[in-house]
């Protein structure tokens, strides 16, 4: 069964504290050299502001290449036996970057697990080629909504809402304008690189960034709608997290 490759790079995440499910989110696979990582937001694995302290994640896999409706689960502990976090995080001048990388042990995956992964080759090579107003896509599990039969994510449309080659207010992210929801945290923000190849047999996508959170502004909650502007962390942070 052939399915668009981008859908197999994006992962459904449930967070747990012991056996209690806390939340759902989105992640995606990134491979650096021979190591496979799960990428998501830091606030998915630890969010001090909202007292969110899971101790493990659970992701859903496709173990049967001929039947996407068959799924299995892979549990990822967030702390080692000494209580040290296993995820990798980085800081910039403004504080903690809201992106983490969790190393995955591929040997634990089902032998025929079906997935694809971004690599450094999918990162943008020249920021000046991407402009404000550019159409982009956000792939994930908004409000935990997805194809529950095949456990596949959905794709949303967005545009770049700030100058791409200037970090917004000097921070490590750019803005997108879209209609996004909780559960999209950790979604890849992507741009198609070519219409000349199939998205099923090839992987024609550039990874621009990692969707994080809605930005707020001073407003009258009775008179003003939300901005629907979101922070997307630049994907070059992945090289710092995995290199």
ABEGO torsion letter per residue (X at the ends): XBBBAAAAABBBBBBBBEABBABBBBBBBBBBEABBBBBBBAAAABBAAAGBBBABBBBBBBABAABAABBBBBBBBABBAAGBBABBBBBBAAEBBBBBBBBBBAAABBAABBBBBBBAAABBABAAABBBGBBBBBBBBBGGBBBAAAGBBBBBBBBBABBAABBBGGBABBBBBBBBBBGABGBBBBBBABAABBAAABBBBBBABBBABBBBBBBBAAABBBAGBBBBBBAAAAAAAAX
